[in-house]
Amino acid sequence: MKQYCCNEVIKHRKYLGMTLQEFGDALGKTKQAVSQWELGQTNPHTTDLLVLLSTGDWRAEFARDCLAQIAPHLLAAWGAR
């Protein structure tokens, strides 16, 4: 069964008080992409999330939380570096 990180997307966006557009802009994604994530239709690409891990700001926390849901093996491998 495929896992989605829609709850993490919603949690982080609402905590930051951002609109779909603002959240997408901050991540280099479209408003439509963020909407699809929140609806559980798609997930952020794992490669994008791995890049965000090194930002050192809220985007890294967002990426960590999403990866924990959709690709914990990648998160564990990244942490072992």
Secondary structure, DSSP 8 states (H G I E B T S, - for coil): -----HHHHHHHHHHHT--HHHHHHHHT--HHHHHHHHTTS----HHHHHHHTTS-SHHHHHHHHHHHHH-HHHHHHHHT-
